[in-house]
Amino acid sequence: MPTPDSPGPSMDSVPTRYGDTTFRSRLEADWAATLDSNNIRWEYEPDTITLDSGTLYVRDFWLPELVPLMKALRLGLVRPIMYGAR
Protein backbone atom coordinates (compact mmCIF):
# COMPACT_ATOMS: atom_id res chain seq x y z
CA MET A 1 0.00 0.00 0.00
CA PRO A 2 1.43 3.43 -0.92
CA THR A 3 2.36 5.82 1.86
CA PRO A 4 1.00 9.41 1.83
CA ASP A 5 4.28 10.80 0.46
CA SER A 6 4.89 8.13 -2.20
CA PRO A 7 4.35 9.16 -5.82
CA GLY A 8 1.65 6.55 -6.46
CA PRO A 9 1.36 4.40 -9.56
CA SER A 10 3.53 5.27 -12.51
CA MET A 11 2.38 5.28 -16.11
CA ASP A 12 4.79 4.48 -18.89
CA SER A 13 4.42 6.43 -22.10
CA VAL A 14 3.73 4.43 -25.24
CA PRO A 15 5.72 5.33 -28.36
CA THR A 16 3.21 6.31 -31.06
CA ARG A 17 3.68 6.78 -34.78
CA TYR A 18 1.94 9.67 -36.53
CA GLY A 19 2.80 10.43 -40.14
CA ASP A 20 6.53 9.98 -40.60
CA THR A 21 7.38 10.59 -36.93
CA THR A 22 7.56 8.26 -33.95
CA PHE A 23 6.69 10.21 -30.83
CA ARG A 24 7.65 9.27 -27.29
CA SER A 25 3.98 9.26 -26.25
CA ARG A 26 0.43 9.21 -27.54
CA LEU A 27 -0.10 12.70 -26.11
CA GLU A 28 2.69 14.14 -28.28
CA ALA A 29 1.26 12.41 -31.38
CA ASP A 30 -2.16 13.86 -30.53
CA TRP A 31 -0.62 17.35 -30.29
CA ALA A 32 1.00 16.88 -33.70
CA ALA A 33 -2.36 15.90 -35.18
CA THR A 34 -4.00 18.94 -33.58
CA LEU A 35 -1.30 21.25 -34.94
CA ASP A 36 -1.71 19.70 -38.40
CA SER A 37 -5.49 20.12 -38.30
CA ASN A 38 -4.91 23.83 -37.61
CA ASN A 39 -2.29 24.13 -40.38
CA ILE A 40 0.46 24.96 -37.89
CA ARG A 41 3.92 23.85 -39.02
CA TRP A 42 5.86 22.01 -36.33
CA GLU A 43 9.19 20.29 -35.76
CA TYR A 44 9.45 17.48 -33.22
CA GLU A 45 12.36 17.48 -30.74
CA PRO A 46 14.47 19.80 -32.91
CA ASP A 47 17.19 20.46 -30.36
CA THR A 48 18.51 19.99 -26.86
CA ILE A 49 18.88 23.01 -24.60
CA THR A 50 21.25 23.21 -21.63
CA LEU A 51 19.56 25.08 -18.79
CA ASP A 52 21.49 27.33 -16.40
CA SER A 53 21.41 24.48 -13.88
CA GLY A 54 23.24 22.24 -16.36
CA THR A 55 20.16 20.09 -16.91
CA LEU A 56 19.58 19.05 -20.51
CA TYR A 57 16.09 19.79 -21.82
CA VAL A 58 14.69 18.39 -25.08
CA ARG A 59 12.04 20.69 -26.49
CA ASP A 60 9.00 18.63 -27.62
CA PHE A 61 7.83 20.95 -30.38
CA TRP A 62 9.17 23.97 -32.23
CA LEU A 63 6.57 26.10 -34.00
CA PRO A 64 8.73 28.21 -36.34
CA GLU A 65 5.91 30.21 -37.91
CA LEU A 66 4.55 31.32 -34.53
CA VAL A 67 7.85 32.69 -33.20
CA PRO A 68 7.65 35.99 -35.15
CA LEU A 69 4.01 36.42 -34.06
CA MET A 70 4.89 35.84 -30.39
CA LYS A 71 7.76 38.36 -30.63
CA ALA A 72 5.43 40.91 -32.23
CA LEU A 73 2.85 40.33 -29.48
CA ARG A 74 5.52 40.83 -26.82
CA LEU A 75 6.64 44.09 -28.43
CA GLY A 76 3.06 45.31 -28.75
CA LEU A 77 3.23 45.47 -32.54
CA VAL A 78 0.05 43.40 -32.93
CA ARG A 79 -2.89 42.71 -30.68
CA PRO A 80 -4.03 39.19 -29.82
CA ILE A 81 -7.40 38.15 -31.22
CA MET A 82 -9.89 37.27 -28.52
CA TYR A 83 -12.44 34.94 -30.10
CA GLY A 84 -15.94 35.49 -28.81
CA ALA A 85 -15.04 38.86 -27.29
CA ARG A 86 -16.99 41.96 -28.38
N, C-alpha and C positions, 0 to 999 in steps of 0.2 A: 504494500500500500504506500502511495507517495506521501511524503511529509509535506507540511504547509510551505516550506521553502524550496521544494524540488521543482524542477521545470515542468514536470508532467510528461505526457506522452509526446514522443517526437514523430514528425511526419517527414518522410523522405520525399524529395522532389522526384518527379518522373520525367526523364528526358523525353521531349516531344518534338516531332518533326512538323514544320509548317513551311510549305513552299520548298525552297532549296536550303533551309536552315534548320539545324537541330538545336533546339533551345534546352536549357538546363531544367526547365519546368513547364508544365502546362500553362501556368499563369503567364509566363513570358510569351509563349506562343499565342495565347489569347490576346495579349496586348498588341502583338505584331498584326494579328488579324484585324483588330480594332483600328489600328493606325492605317492599315491598308484600306479598310472600308471608308475611311475619311480622307483618302488620298494624301496621307502624310508620309513623306519619304523617311525611312529610318535605316540605321545601321546597327547591327547587333554586336555588342561587346567589341567596340572598335579600338579600345585602348585600355591600358592599365595606368592608373594615377597613383603616385606616391603621396600620401597625406603628410602633413607636417609631423605627425607622430611616427612616421616611418611605415605605417600600415599601407599595404597595397590594396587598392580598390579598383575593381573591374566595373566600369560603367555598363549597365545593361543595354541601354539604348542611347543613340545619338540622333537627334532630329535636326539635321543641318539646315533645313529651310526655315525652321522656327527660331534659330539663334538670332538672325538679324531683327526679326520682329520683337523678340524679348529685349534686345538691346535698345530698340527704338522706344518700347514701352517704358523701360527704365529711365531713359533720357527725357521722356515726356514728349517725344516727337509724334506719337500717335496715341489715340485713346483706345482702351479695350472696349470691345463690343459686349454689352450686357444683354443677352437674349431674354426677351420677355419683359425687359424694363421699359418704361415709358417716360 
